[in-house]
Amino acid sequence: MPDVRATIVALGVGLGAGSILTLLWHWPLALGGGIGIVLGGLALVGSVSFGPDQADASAAWRAAAPEFVDPPAGPDAARSPGSVAEAAVDSPSDIGALQTIDRQRTIDQR
């Protein structure tokens, strides 16, 4: 939910643009109002995108629930390159791909 300031800015932009287009430039009400609504929506999206930094909130929940935090990515000495491919087998068609990988590994080792 956008904060009050962002909503006020969006209303000001939308009503300002719509009233200028309708009253001063004598555009039809539907066209001026529609453009005012679109510009107000764009102003609201732009205002919300410059919100507060979420780094503090992210650090707080990571500290409160460390079991839900992903471990840092990096090389794992316990796993060989083949174990990653073998763990990814989901269907019988993947078995054929793994057999091809095994054949290539055998040829590379010779």
N, C-alpha and C positions, 0 to 999 in steps of 0.2 A: 504494500500500500504506500503510495507516495506521501511525502510529508506535506504539511499545510502550505509551506512556502512554494513548493513545486506546483501545487494545485493553483495557488493564487497567480503565479507567473503564467501558467498555461491559460487560465481564464482571461488574464489581461491581454495576452497575445491574441487569443482567439477572438475575444470581443472587440479588441482594437482593430484587428485586421478586417473583421466582418463589418464593423460599423463604418470604417473608412471606405471600404469597397462599395457598400450599399448607399451610404448617405452622401459622401462627397463625389464619388465617381459614378453614381446612379446606376450601378449594376443591379440586376434582378436580385431580389431577396434570397432566393434559393441558391444562386451562384455565390453571392457574397457570404452567406451563412455557411455554405459548404466549405468554401475556402478557409473561412475563419475556424471551422471545426478541425479541418486538416492541419492548419498551422498551429492551433492550440494543442492538438495531439502530438505534433512533432516537438513543440516546446516542452510538453510534459515528459516525453521520452528523453529529450536532451537534458532536462533538469534532473531526472531520476538517475541518469547514467553518471552524473557527477556527485554521487552520494558519498557517504563516509567510507573510509577505508575499512575493509572487512578483515584485515590481517589480525587484529587483536581478537576478534570473535573466533576466527579460525584457530588461533593458538590456544584460546581458552578451551574449546571443545576437544582439541587434540590432547591437552593436558588432563582434562577430566575423564576422557574415555580412550586410553591408549590402546585398548584392544581393537578399536576400529580404525586405527591409523595404519596405512600401508607401510611396509618396511621400505627403506630406501633402495632404489634400484642399483644394482652393481653385480660384478661377477661373483658367482657362487662356486667355491672350490669343490663342494661335495657333488655337484652335478656336472656331468660331461656334456658336450654339445649334443650327443645323440640322445641323451635322456630327455631333453626338452622336446625333440621331435617325436620321440616315442610316447611321451605323455599327451601329445596333441591328437592321438588317434580317436576319432569320433565315429567313423563309419567304415564299412568294408573297403570302400574306394581309397581311404587313407592308408590301408594296409599295403596296397600296391605301391603307393608313393614311398612308404617306408622301406619296402623291399628294394626299390630302386636306390634309395639313399644307402642302404646296407651294401648293395652291390658296388656302388661308387666308392664307398669307404674301403671296401676290400681291394678294389683296383688301386686306390691311392696308396694303400699300405704296402703294396708289392714293390 
